[in-house]
Amino acid sequence: MKKILVLLALSLGITSINPSEGANVPEAVAQLFPSQSQTIPVPRSVPVPAPQPNTPAPAPQPDLLGFDDQIWSRGTRPGDWRSLLRAIDYSLSYLKTGDAKAAYRRLEMPGFSRARVIRSLARFRQLVISSKTPADLQASVRREFKLYRISRDDRGNALFTAYYTPVHLASRRRTAEYRYPLYRRPSNFSSWSKPHPTRAQLQGEDGLSGNRGPLRGYELVWMRDRLEAFLTEVQGSAIIQLTNGSTMSIGYAGATDYPYTSIGKELLKDGRFPPQTKVTIPILEAYFRRNPEVMNLYLPRNERMVFFRNIGSASPTGSINVPVTPERSIATDKSLMPRGALALIHTKLPYINASGQIEQRLVSRYVLDQDAGSAIKGRGRVDYYMGTGKQAGDRAGVTGGNGELYYLLLKE
């Protein structure tokens, strides 16, 4: 009977992992912990079901999974345990709201009740405080929590990218230098007929004609670089340094009813790069700096327009209306994933080494699911929040690849 329950969970795209069960782990999930249980291979003559979006695959060795060495200080590098606790508290505050109650009533993930997520966060918070080392916390998590693996393919992969909060110069009014606007959500937006106007229809192929249509008068700030304005829409937030010396934060306030279109993929499709090129943000920026005239052709292909609101001097806010925390918040598809929940990612992330070069490191990181994104769709799709400013942007721009995503719940 236990094996039947596990296979049912697999058909729903969720793999439950209980590291402490040892030799009693059923064959269906034994491969996830090869050092604890022997894998029983499937004979070639046995029909294998068609791959499901979230079927399991071998996980990393248990001595690596959940070993988060960023929480505590190491050498001259300070730990970020305070940031982690603050991120947990933000999730707990959200989970008390009416929006959270409604979201969890709609959530189709067996076992993920709002009450259980709250209990899990509260206990994990206690463990972070009481643990002295990464190994202490890892051992406690193995003992007290179940891990639910979410994937997007038959190999158990999740796809990771990263985002950040850029810092840009802008003006409150249009000038010869500052002429590319970011817009507030129009007051009559809810009455716009569908399909909505496209990006080209709203602001022209050159990005300069918005004052001739329904966005006239809704300019929030004016930027001097068209590509920066476009990428701010992609990121969904920014810190704006105004020409009068003041600073404000802007956050997502809505968008037109079009799916996000990747400009990098459009360039690849048209043969602007060799087929196997990984078009990161730095590569995209360099290409348009060399070829500014083709922005008129490619930027309008992302027909979706994003609107912003002034959130004062507050920290950037995620889709559940709590601040996002650098290195501790992720964005996922909120129509599928548990809002505010505790998660564990296991993937390679870029870091700047002592020589000032970016290098990729394999990490396990405890994170909170606190944001969404127009390009973040489907199970096993994760956007990792790097933080604010150029260094965060440099790292986010070269983040991308497969890894593993788990959600953590206290054992019942």
N, C-alpha and C positions, 0 to 999 in steps of 0.2 A: 504493500500500500504506500509506503514511503516513497518508493521509486516512482510510482504513478503520479504522486503529487509533484515531485521534482520535474517530471516530463511535462506536466501541465504548465508549470511555471515557465519552462523553456519555450513552450508554444506561444506564450504571451510576451516573449522577448525579455524576460527577467531571469537571471540566474542567481539563486540563493546559495551563499557560501558560508559554511559554519566551520571555521578552521579548527575548532577544538574537538570535532567529532572523530578525527583520526581514522582508524581502520573502518569505522562504521559509515564513512561517506559512501553513498550509493555510487554504482558504476557510472551513472550519467554525469556526475560531477567529479569523479575521482581524478580525472585528468587535470583539474584545476589545482590540485595540490599533490604533485607527483612524489614529493618527499615523504608524504604521509600515507598514500594509498597507491596501490599498483593499478596502472591503467590497463583496461581490458580492451584490446583492439577489436574493431568491428570487422568481421569476415567480409571479404569482397562479395560473397554470394548473397549477403543480406541486403535487401533494398534500403537505401538511405533516403530519408525524406528530403525534399527540396529545401535549400537553405532558407532560413527565416532571417528577418532583419537583425534579430538580437540573440542568436544562438551562441553558446559559449565556446571559448577556445582556451588553450592552455594559458594560465596566468604566470606572471613572474614568480620566481622562487619566494616562498613566504618570508624569508629573512630580509627581502627588499620591500615587499608590499607593505605599505603603512609605516615605513621608517622615515618620518618627516624630520630631517635634521635642520630645518630652517626655524623651528620654534624656539630653540635654545641657543644661547650665545656659543660661538666657537672661535677661539682665538680673538682677533680684533673685530670680528663680525658680530654685531648684536643680534639676538634673536627677535622674532616678531610675535611673541606670545601675547603681548598686549593687543596687537592688531587682530590676532585670531579671536581672542576673547570678545573684543568689541564687535567683530563681524558676527559672532554667535549671538550676542545680545541684540544686534539689529534684526536677525532672523526671528528670535524669540518675540521681539516687540511686534513684528509683522504678524506672526502666527496667532496673536491675540485679536486681530482685527476681523471685522465682518467679511472683508474681501478674502481673507485666508480661509474662513469657514466655507464660503461659497466655492472657492477654488478646489478645496479638498473634497467637497461633495461631488465635483465633476471629475476628479482625478481617477483614471482607470489603471491603477497600479495596486494589485492585491497586497494588503498588509500595511499600506502607507496611509494610515489615518493621521489626521492632524494631531490628535492627542499623543500618538506613538512617536511622531516626529518631534514634538515638544519634549517628551520624556528623554528621547535620545540626545537631543541637543543639550538639555540640562545636565545629563550625566556626563556627556563628553566634556562639557565645560569644567565639571568637577575634576575629571581626569587630567585635563591640561594643567590645572592648578596644582594638583597633588603629584604629578609625575615629575621626575628630576631629569630624565634623559629621554631621547627618542625611543630607546629600547623599552623603557618603562611604559610609555604610552602605547607603543605597538603591542606589547604583551597584554595590556588591559583591553585594548580594542579587540584583539583576538579572543579574549576570554568572554567578553560581555556583549559583543555586537555581531550581527550578521551582515555580510556584504552582499549587495545585489548588483550584479554586473549588467550594465546596459551597453549594447553594441549596435552597430549599424550594418554589419555584414556577418557572413557565416564563419569568420575567423575571430570574432570577438572584438574587433577593433572599434574604437571611437575615433572620430576625426577632430583634431584640435587646431584651432587658430587662436590668436590673441588680439586684444584691443587695448586702447589706452585713451587717456584724455589729453588731447593736444593743447598747447598754449599758443595762441595766435594774437597778432596785432589786428585791431579793427577800429572802425570809426562809427560814431553814432549817426553820421550823416554822409551822404555820398559826396565824394570829391573826385578829382581827376585821377588820384592815386588809389583811392578806396572805392571800388565800383562794383564789386561782386557781393550781392546780399545773401544773408541768411534770414529766413522768414519766421515770423510768428504764425501760429495756427490761425487762419482766418476765422472771424467770429461767426460767419455763416457757413462754415465748412460742413456741418452736419446736413445742410440742405443741398450741397452740391450733387448734381445728378451723376450717375455712373453710366459708363466708365468715366472716371475723372480725367481731366486734361493731363496730357503727358508732360514730362519735363520740358521738352522742346516747345510745346504749346504754351506752357506757363511762363517760360523765361527766354525763349528763343534758342536757336542752336548755338549762339555765341554766349549765352548766359547773361545777356545785358538788357533783355527786353521785358523783364518782369513788371516794369512800371506801366506797361500797356494793357495789362490784363487783370484778373481777379486777385492777384497778389499785391497790387499797388496799395501802398500805405501800410503794409504788414511787414516791412523790412525791420528786422531787429537790430542788426549791425551790418556794416559794409566791410568787406575784406579786400585786400589788394591783390590776392593771388587766387585765381580761379580754381586751380587744383586743390589748394588748401580748403577752400570753401566746400568743394565737392567731397573731399575726404572727411571733413567735419561731419557732413551728413552720414557718411558711411560709419563713422565712429559713434555718432549719436549724442555726443557731449563735447564740451570744450571749456577751457578757461580763456577768457578774453581779456587782453590788456588793451584798454582803450587809449586813444590818442590824447585824451585829457588827463591821463595818469591814473585813472581808476581801474579797478579790476572787477569782473563779474564772471560767474559761472553760468553756462547755459546747458539745458538738458532737453531731452526728447519730449516733444509735445504732440506727436501724431505724424501721420504720413498719408500720402495719396494711396489709392487702392491698386497698387501694382506690386508684383514680386520684385525683389532685389535682383539686378542683373550684374554679374561680375564683369567689369571692364577688362580685367586681365584675361578672362576666358574669351572675351570677344576679340582681343588682340591676337590671341593664339589661334582662334578659329580662322582669322583672316590672314594667317601666315606672317604676322609682323614679328614673331619670334620663332625660333626653331621649336618643333613639336614637343620636345621633352623639357622645355624651359619651365622652371618654377617661378611664376611671375609674382614676386613679393612686392610690397609697397615701395621699397627703395628702387627696385627695377622699374616699376611703373612710373615713379616720380622722375627718374633719370630719362626714361623714354620721352615723356611729355615735355621735359625741359629742352630736349634736343629737337622735338617735333611739336611745338605748341599749336601749330595749325590743325593737327588732327584731333585736338580736343573737341572741336566743333562736330566731328564725325562720331566720336566714341562716347563722350560723356552723356549725350542725350539718349544713348541706348539703355542706360539705366533710367527707365521712365518714372521711377518712384521718386517723389519729392518728400523730404523730411522737414518737419517744422520744429521749432525750438521755443523754449520759454526761459526767461531770466530767473534763475534760482538764487540770485544774490551772490553771496560769498560762500554759500554752502558747498559741501563736497558733492561730487558727481553722484547722482542718484540712479539706482537700477529700476527695473520694471516693477518691483514690489514696493517701490517708494521708500526704500531705505538706502543710505549711502553705500556705495560699493567700495571695497577695501582692496588696495593693491596686493596682489599675490594670494588673496584669500576669497575673492568672489569670482564666480563663473556665470556665464550666460548660456542658457539652453532654450529649447523650444518649450515654452510655458503651456502650450496646449497638451503636452505629453508628460512633462517632468514635474516633480514635487517642489513647489515653491518654498524657498527658504530652507530647504533640507540640507543636512550634512552629507557631503560627498568626499570621495577620495579619487584623485587623479594620479595616474602612473604613466608618465610620458617623458619625452625629451623636451627641455625648455632651454632657450638661449640665455647665457650669462656673459657679462663682460669680465674678462680675466685681468690679471695684473698688468698685462701688456697692452690693455685697451682693446683687445680683439674679442669678438663674439665667439663663444664656443658652446656647443650643445652638451647638456648634462642630463642624465636620466634621474628623475626625481619622483618621489611620492609626496603628494601634498594634500592635506586636509583643507577642503574649501566649502563655501556656502553657495547654494544655488540661488542667486539674488537678482539676475538680470536676464534680458532677452535681446534679440537682435533680428533685423529683417532678413539677414542671410543665414541665421541659425535655425534650420528647420530639420525636423526628423529626430528619431532616436539616435543616441550616440554621437550627437553633434555638439561640440563644446567650444565656447569662446572664453579665454582666460584673461582676466583683467590685470594688466601689467602696472598700471599706475598713471602718473602724470608727467608730461614733459618729454624732452627729446630722447633721453636714454630709454625711457619706457617705450617710446615710439620706435626707436631703433630695434629694440628687442621684439616688440609686437610684429614689426614688419617682416621678420624672418622666422616667425613661429608658424609651423604648419606641419602636420603629419599625423600618423596613427599613434594611438596610445590606448589606455584603458580607463574606463569610468565606472566607479562603484558608488552606490548610495549605502549609507550605514544606518541600521536600526538596532536598537536594543533587542536582545533575545527575549522572547516571551516565555 
